[in-house]
């Protein structure tokens, strides 16, 4: 609507006054909302809980913090920590490889391969990890010797199973195959998230399926694979504590060995808690860095789209 005013017998059109300056753009995302009473009370409650927890950890003499500091960098503890880290890395690499192979079989048109992959996922996801570790550790009872040769013929090479399956190899086999059953679905979901047109474009410029997979598909799928895989790595670091049932000298087993001798159970458990927190915190940082790295292109596209929409 315009306003009409009479000035010296002439009619002039006056634009309506705007309540907002023309160069001012409202940005709802930067608006400051008043803090509600419930949030203030919640904040006070959380602060009080945090203060109480800190006071409890400091004032309770049963934690025996001098004993914790005494064993924190003990050689046996550090050796167990090294075994835990080695198991986490090796088993996770093996799990990713097994999961990738299973995911490709599930996505293929090779019927026997799909059925074998489904049986693998069913068997290893349906049984507890501790039972799998115990079976691998006692494999020599079921298969006394492991040989290479033609079926129903004389073996070319033969080993005693008990010489091959020690606590470390049993732990790696059990953790890797169990992790592969979960990584298969993560890898499959990540690969299926890539647009089919990317496959067609790679084929159009003359790429082989292998080149297309490693240079086009996998880099784009990593944005969807990294977050759940990071969670699996963290779970793997904690799952290595189960290998203590097969006398594997990991961090928890080292702690148990010491407190079975000294009866200082709580302080030694706090040592284990401290090192697990350190390891998991480092894994969180690595995961966040990887997520930012593989999300660069997506974030840039989102920013461009937002700027275009605003304009």
N, C-alpha and C positions, 0 to 999 in steps of 0.2 A: 504494500500500500504506500502511496506517496501523499505528501501534504501539499496543499495549495495555499499560497499566500499572496496578498495583493500589495504590490510595491509600485507606486507611481503609475497606477493604472495598468500595470503589466502583471501578467500571471506568471509566476515562477514555480518551478517544481523543486521541492526540497526533499532529499532522501531522508528516510527515517533514521533517527539516531540509533546506533547499535550499542547494545550493552557490553559487547566484547570487542576489543580492538581487532582490526583486520589482520594484523600480523601475529595474533595470538592464537595458537592452536591448542585445544584442550587435549591433554594426554591422560587418559584414565589410569594407565599403568603407573603413573607417577603421583597419583592422588594419595594423600595421607589420611587414613581413616582413624577415627578415635579408637583407643584400646578399650575393649569391653571389660566389665568388672570380672567376669569369669576368667578371662585371660590373665588379668592381674593376680587373681587368687591362685590360678594354676602356676604362674611363675613363682610366686612366693612359696607354694608347696614344693615345687621342684628344687628351689634353692635350699629350703630347710632339709629336704631329703639328702641332697648332695653334702651339706654340712654335716649331717648326722653320719653319713657313710664314711666321710673322711675322718671324723672323730672316732668312729668305731674302729677303723683300720689302724689308727695311730695309738689309741688308748688301750686296746685289748691286748694284754700281755701274752695271750695264748698264740698269737701269730709268731712270736719270737723272731722279730726282725733282725737281730744280730746273727741268728742262725741262718736266716735267709741270705743275708749279705755274705756270710761265710761260704755258702755253697753255690752262690750265684754264678761264679766263674770257675768252679771246680773242674778239673780236667775230665772227669767222668760225665759231668753234665754237658760240657761243651762237645764232647765226643757224641753223646746221644743226640744233641741238637744238630750236629752235622749229619748224622744218619737220617734224622727226620727230614732235613732239607733235601738230602739226596733222594730219599724215597719219594718226596713230593714232586721233585722235578722229573725224575726218571719215569715214575708211574703216570704223571700227567702227560708227558710226551707220548708214552705208549698208549694211554687212553685216547688221546686226540687222534693218533694214527688208526687205532682200531675203530674208533667212532666214525672217522672219515670214510674208511673202507665200507663199514656197515651202512652208512648213509648213502653212499654211491650205489651200493647193491639194492637198497630199498627204493631208490629212484630209477633204477635201470629197468629195462624190459626183459631181463634175464630171469625167468621164473624160478629156477632152482636157487639162484643166488638170493633172490628176495625172500624165499622161504627159509633159507639158511640164516639170513640176517634176522628175520623175525624170531626164529628159534633161539638165536644167540641173545637177543634183547630179552626175550621172555625168561630164559633160564637164569641170566645173571642179574636181572632186576627183581626176580621173584624170590631169590634166596638171600639170607643175611650175609653181609660181607665177612663176618667172623667165621661162619661155617665154610665159606669159600677159602679163606686163608688156612683153616685147619685141613681141608681136603688137599690143597696144594702142598702143605707141609708134610702130609702123610702120603704123598703120591707114590713113594717107593713101595708102600704096602700093596697098592693096586697094580703098579707097573714096575716090576723089579729092575728091568733093563730098558733102555731107550736105544733103538738101532735105526740105521739108515740102510736101505736096500730095496730090492724088488719084492712085491708082495708074495708071500708063500715061498720065498727063496732064502738062501743064506744071506745074512746081513753083511754089508760091506764094512760098516763101522758100528761098534756097539759100546755103550757106556752103562755103568751102574747108575740107576736113578738117584740113589742116595748120595752119590758123589756130585751130582748136578743140582739137586734141589736142596739147598741149604736155607736157613731162615731168610736171608736177603733175597735170593731168587724167588722163593715162595711168596714173599711179601710183594715183590715187584709184579709177579704174574697175577696174584690175586687182586691187587689194587688196580693194575692197568686194565685187565679184562673187565672188572666191575665198573670202572670209570668209563671205558669205551661204550658200554651199554647205555649209559646216560648221555655221553657226548654224541652218540649217533643221532639222537633226536634234535640236539642243539645244532649240529652241523646240517642236518636235513632242513630244518626250519630256516637257517641262515641262507643256504643255497637256493631254496625255493623263494626267498624274499627278493631275489634279483629278477628284474623284469625280463620276460622272454625275448623282448626286442634286443636286449644286450647280446644274447646268444646269436640271434639272427644277424646283428651288425658285425659281430666278430667273424661269423662264417662268411659274410659278404666281402670282407676285406682280405679273405684268404687265410685266416688263422686256422690252425689245426685244433681239434677238440682239447688237446692238452694245453696248447698255448692259450686258448680261450679260457680254460678253467683257471689257470694260475695267474694270468695277466688281466683278465677282465672280471670273471665271476667272483673269485675268492676275495680280491680287494674290496669289492662292493658289499659282499656278504659279511665282511669282518665287522661292520658297524652293528650288525644284529647278533654276531657270534660272540664278540668280546664280553659284553656284560654277563650273560649266563655262564660263559666259560670262566670268567673271573670268580664267580660264586663257586663253581666246581673246584677251582684251584684252592680256594679257602677251605672248602669242605674236605678236600684231599689232605691238606696240611693237618687238619684235626683228625681225619680218619686214620692217619698213620699211627695214632695211639693204640689202635686195635692190634698192631703187629706185636705188641708185648705178649699176647697170648701164645705166640710161637717162639718166645724167647729171643726176639729181635731186639738188639740193644739200641732202641730209639730213646728219645728224651724221657718218655714216661717210664720205660723200663729202667733207665738209669736212676731216676728218682725213686722208684720202688725198691731197687737194689739197696740204695743208701738208707732209706727209712726202715727197711726190714732189719737193718743192722743197728741203727741208732734209735729207732722208735720215735723219731721226730717227724711225725707224719705231716702235720699241718704246715710247718715251715718248708718242707721239701715240696709239698704240693703247690705252695705259693711260688716257689722257684719255677716249677713247670708252667704255672699260670703266667708268670712274668714273660718267659721266653715265647710262649704261644702268642701272647698279646703283641710282642715285638714283631714276630714273623707275620702275623695276620695284618698288622698295621702297614708293614712294608708291602704286602701283597695288595692291600687297598690302594696304596699310592701308585703302584705299577698299573693296576687296573684302570684307575682314573686317567693316568697319562695315555694309556693305549686308547681309551674311549675318546679322549679329546683328539688324538692323532687321526683316528679313522672317521671322525665326525666332522673334520674340517670342511670338506666339500659340501656336506649336507647343511652345515651351519651357514656357510657362505650363500648357498642357494636360498635358504630361508630368509636371510637378511635382505637379499635382492628382491625377493618376492614381497616382503613387508614394505620395503621402500617404494616399490612400484604401486602397491595398493594404496599407500598413503598419498602418493603423488596424484 
